[in-house]
Amino acid sequence: MSAEIEGAGETVAVVTDGHAATVTLRRPGRLNALTPPMLGELRAVLESISGNREIRAVVLTGAGRAFCAGGDVGAMATTTMSADFVRETVAVTEVFYELPQVTIAAVNGPCAGGGMALACAADLRVAASSAFFVTAFLGVGTSGDMGLPWHLVRLVGLGAAKELSLLGDRISADRAASLGLVSRVVPDADLGRAAGEMAARIAAYAPGAVARMNANLDDALGLDLSAFLDVESRRYAENARSADAQEAVRAWLEHRLPMFTGDEEVRT
């Protein structure tokens, strides 16, 4: 299997294990605070992963004692901002959210501002017990970026999203779990293993079926029931004709584990 990923460099690292990739933000001395060049590097990595059919699940985490402390305030202070510049810079959130692979944020330590936006853009979030979350934007005099409100409202509801954003309180991993912001909380030492096991489990399923289920879940937020049943039925029929779906049936009849290849060729 070839899973070569392009774009990794000084501030973003990538390691592959089977059909899963772990992307690590790598500015530990600055708590992985984001700069425009770092966001560009991350975007290049994610775009490379997006087109790699061998990768079926992606874990995003941070090096050292932080997930990501948000934007680097010093770098922002020396950058001339325009709406076009900001939009192009923060498009990395959109790229991450739209990856065809299932994404998991493994949150270690501080997760603030733009880092919280990246975590919220993942499909799943698992947090170390020492992790904490804070929107942080008002604390540095900004109105926010990277799409955090869009994701936060969908994850915790409008009321909780406004409380977190307008008061700026720092919340623990356990509090985040109670709000539905994270899927589970694990001991610090177990974070990498827990995220890796989640990624491996997801990667073991037929990737086409996983992608369609994930799309169904996203569509459930914006479609009425009739429209949703239309797209769900179309995806079900497409999936049923794929080579992987037929392999799943054969494996069940033969009492063995299926061998999924990601083959989306429709069989007649």
C-alpha positions as CSV (number, residue, x, y, z in Angstrom):
1,M,0.0,0.0,0.0
2,S,1.3,3.5,-0.9
3,A,0.2,6.3,1.4
4,E,2.7,9.0,0.5
5,I,1.6,12.4,1.8
6,E,2.9,15.7,0.4
7,G,3.2,19.0,2.1
8,A,4.6,18.1,5.5
9,G,7.5,20.2,6.7
10,E,8.8,22.2,9.7
11,T,5.4,22.8,11.5
12,V,3.3,19.9,10.4
13,A,4.2,16.2,10.5
14,V,2.4,13.2,9.1
15,V,2.7,9.5,10.0
16,T,0.7,6.7,8.3
17,D,-0.2,3.4,9.9
18,G,-2.1,1.1,7.6
19,H,-5.1,3.0,6.3
20,A,-4.9,5.8,8.9
21,A,-2.8,9.0,9.0
22,T,-1.9,11.1,12.0
23,V,-1.2,14.7,11.3
24,T,0.6,16.5,14.1
25,L,0.8,20.3,14.6
26,R,4.5,20.9,15.4
27,R,5.3,24.2,17.1
28,P,5.5,22.8,20.7
29,G,7.5,25.8,22.0
30,R,4.6,28.0,21.1
31,L,1.9,25.6,22.1
32,N,1.4,24.9,18.4
33,A,0.0,28.4,17.8
34,L,-1.0,29.0,14.2
35,T,0.7,31.3,11.7
36,P,-0.2,31.9,8.1
37,P,2.7,29.8,6.8
38,M,1.8,27.0,9.2
39,L,-1.8,27.1,8.0
40,G,-0.6,26.9,4.5
41,E,1.5,23.9,5.3
42,L,-1.4,22.2,7.0
43,R,-3.7,22.9,4.1
44,A,-1.2,21.3,1.7
45,V,-1.0,18.2,3.8
46,L,-4.8,17.9,4.1
47,E,-5.3,18.4,0.3
48,S,-2.7,15.6,-0.3
49,I,-4.6,13.3,2.1
50,S,-7.9,14.2,0.5
51,G,-6.8,12.7,-2.8
52,N,-5.2,9.6,-1.3
53,R,-7.6,6.6,-1.5
54,E,-5.3,4.5,0.7
55,I,-6.0,6.8,3.7
56,R,-9.4,6.1,5.3
57,A,-9.2,7.9,8.7
58,V,-7.2,10.9,9.8
59,V,-6.2,11.9,13.4
60,L,-5.2,15.5,14.0
61,T,-3.2,16.2,17.2
62,G,-0.6,18.5,18.6
63,A,3.1,18.0,19.6
64,G,4.1,18.5,23.2
65,R,1.7,19.7,25.9
66,A,-0.9,21.4,23.7
67,F,-3.3,20.6,20.9
68,C,-3.2,24.2,19.6
69,A,-3.3,27.5,21.5
70,G,-5.0,29.3,18.5
71,G,-3.5,31.9,16.4
72,D,-0.1,33.3,17.1
73,V,-0.9,36.8,18.4
74,G,2.6,38.1,17.6
75,A,2.3,36.9,14.0
76,M,-1.1,38.4,13.7
77,A,0.0,41.8,15.0
78,T,2.6,42.1,12.2
79,T,0.2,40.9,9.4
80,T,-1.9,43.3,7.3
81,M,-5.4,41.9,7.4
82,S,-8.0,42.0,4.6
83,A,-11.1,40.0,4.2
84,D,-9.7,38.2,1.2
85,F,-6.4,37.4,3.0
86,V,-8.2,36.1,6.1
87,R,-10.6,34.0,4.0
88,E,-7.8,32.4,2.0
89,T,-5.8,31.7,5.2
90,V,-8.6,30.1,7.2
91,A,-9.8,28.0,4.3
92,V,-7.9,25.2,6.0
93,T,-10.8,24.6,8.3
94,E,-13.1,24.0,5.2
95,V,-10.5,21.6,3.7
96,F,-10.3,19.7,6.9
97,Y,-14.1,19.5,7.3
98,E,-14.6,18.4,3.8
99,L,-12.0,15.6,3.8
100,P,-13.6,12.4,2.4
101,Q,-11.9,10.5,5.2
102,V,-13.3,10.3,8.7
103,T,-11.4,12.8,10.9
104,I,-10.6,12.6,14.6
105,A,-9.2,15.4,16.8
106,A,-7.0,14.0,19.6
107,V,-7.0,16.9,21.9
108,N,-4.1,17.1,24.3
109,G,-3.8,20.2,26.6
110,P,-4.9,23.6,25.6
111,C,-7.3,23.9,22.7
112,A,-8.1,27.5,22.0
113,G,-9.4,29.9,19.3
114,G,-8.4,28.6,15.9
115,G,-7.2,25.4,17.4
116,M,-10.7,24.8,18.9
117,A,-12.1,25.6,15.4
118,L,-10.0,22.9,13.9
119,A,-11.0,20.4,16.6
120,C,-14.7,21.2,16.1
121,A,-14.3,20.7,12.3
122,A,-13.4,17.0,12.9
123,D,-16.0,14.3,12.7
124,L,-15.0,13.0,16.2
125,R,-13.1,14.4,19.2
126,V,-11.4,12.5,21.9
127,A,-9.7,14.5,24.7
128,A,-7.1,13.8,27.3
129,S,-8.3,14.4,30.8
130,S,-6.0,17.4,31.2
131,A,-7.2,19.1,28.0
132,F,-9.2,22.2,28.2
133,F,-11.2,24.3,25.7
134,V,-11.6,28.1,25.3
135,T,-12.9,30.2,22.4
136,A,-10.3,32.9,23.4
137,F,-11.1,35.3,20.6
138,L,-12.6,38.2,22.6
139,G,-9.7,37.9,25.0
140,V,-7.3,39.1,22.3
141,G,-9.8,41.6,20.9
142,T,-11.0,39.7,17.8
143,S,-14.4,38.7,16.6
144,G,-13.2,35.2,15.7
145,D,-12.3,33.3,12.5
146,M,-11.8,29.8,11.1
147,G,-15.5,29.0,11.3
148,L,-15.7,28.1,15.0
149,P,-19.3,29.5,15.5
150,W,-20.6,27.5,12.6
151,H,-19.3,24.2,14.0
152,L,-19.9,25.1,17.7
153,V,-23.6,25.8,17.2
154,R,-24.1,22.5,15.5
155,L,-22.2,20.6,18.2
156,V,-23.5,22.2,21.4
157,G,-26.5,24.3,20.4
158,L,-26.9,28.1,20.1
159,G,-27.3,28.8,23.8
160,A,-24.1,27.0,24.9
161,A,-22.2,28.3,21.9
162,K,-23.0,31.9,22.8
163,E,-22.1,31.3,26.4
164,L,-18.7,29.8,25.5
165,S,-18.0,32.5,22.9
166,L,-19.3,35.6,24.7
167,L,-18.1,34.8,28.2
168,G,-14.9,33.1,27.0
169,D,-14.8,30.7,29.9
170,R,-12.2,27.9,29.9
171,I,-13.9,24.5,30.2
172,S,-12.5,21.2,31.2
173,A,-12.5,18.0,29.1
174,D,-15.2,16.6,31.3
175,R,-17.4,19.7,30.9
176,A,-16.8,19.5,27.1
177,A,-18.0,15.9,27.2
178,S,-21.1,16.9,29.1
179,L,-21.9,19.5,26.4
180,G,-21.4,17.0,23.6
181,L,-18.3,18.8,22.4
182,V,-16.1,15.7,22.7
183,S,-17.0,12.0,22.2
184,R,-14.9,10.7,25.1
185,V,-12.3,11.6,27.7
186,V,-9.3,9.4,28.4
187,P,-6.3,9.5,30.7
188,D,-3.5,11.6,29.2
189,A,-1.2,8.6,28.7
190,D,-3.9,6.8,26.7
191,L,-4.8,9.6,24.2
192,G,-2.7,8.5,21.3
193,R,-3.7,4.9,21.7
194,A,-7.4,5.7,22.0
195,A,-7.4,8.0,18.9
196,G,-5.4,5.4,17.0
197,E,-7.8,2.6,17.9
198,M,-10.8,4.7,16.8
199,A,-9.1,5.5,13.5
200,A,-8.2,1.8,12.9
201,R,-11.7,0.7,13.6
202,I,-13.2,3.2,11.2
203,A,-10.5,2.3,8.6
204,A,-11.5,-1.3,8.7
205,Y,-14.9,-0.7,7.3
206,A,-15.7,-0.3,3.6
207,P,-14.6,3.3,2.9
208,G,-17.5,4.0,0.5
209,A,-20.1,3.0,3.1
210,V,-18.3,5.1,5.8
211,A,-18.2,8.1,3.5
212,R,-21.9,7.8,2.6
213,M,-22.9,7.3,6.2
214,N,-20.9,10.4,7.2
215,A,-22.5,12.4,4.5
216,N,-25.9,11.3,5.6
217,L,-25.2,12.5,9.1
218,D,-24.1,15.9,7.9
219,D,-27.1,16.2,5.6
220,A,-29.4,15.4,8.5
221,L,-28.7,18.8,9.9
222,G,-29.9,20.8,6.9
223,L,-32.6,18.7,5.0
224,D,-36.2,18.1,5.8
225,L,-37.1,14.4,6.1
226,S,-38.4,13.9,2.6
227,A,-35.3,15.4,1.0
228,F,-33.1,13.5,3.4
229,L,-34.7,10.2,2.4
230,D,-34.1,11.0,-1.2
231,V,-30.4,11.4,-0.8
232,E,-30.1,8.6,1.7
233,S,-31.9,6.2,-0.7
234,R,-29.6,7.3,-3.6
235,R,-26.5,6.7,-1.6
236,Y,-27.8,3.3,-0.3
237,A,-28.4,2.1,-3.9
238,E,-25.0,3.3,-5.1
239,N,-23.3,1.6,-2.2
240,A,-25.2,-1.7,-2.7
241,R,-23.8,-2.0,-6.2
242,S,-20.1,-1.4,-5.2
243,A,-17.5,-4.2,-5.1
244,D,-17.0,-3.6,-1.4
245,A,-20.7,-4.1,-0.6
246,Q,-20.6,-7.4,-2.6
247,E,-17.5,-8.5,-0.7
248,A,-19.3,-7.8,2.6
249,V,-22.1,-10.1,1.6
250,R,-19.8,-12.9,0.5
251,A,-17.8,-12.6,3.7
252,W,-20.9,-12.8,5.8
253,L,-22.1,-15.9,3.9
254,E,-18.7,-17.5,4.2
255,H,-18.3,-16.7,7.9
256,R,-15.1,-14.7,7.5
257,L,-13.8,-11.1,7.8
258,P,-14.3,-9.0,4.7
259,M,-11.4,-7.6,2.8
260,F,-12.3,-4.1,1.7
261,T,-10.3,-2.5,-1.1
262,G,-12.2,0.8,-1.5
263,D,-13.3,-0.3,-4.9
264,E,-16.2,2.1,-5.9
265,E,-16.7,0.5,-9.3
266,V,-20.4,-0.2,-9.7
267,R,-21.1,-3.8,-10.5
268,T,-24.2,-4.8,-12.5
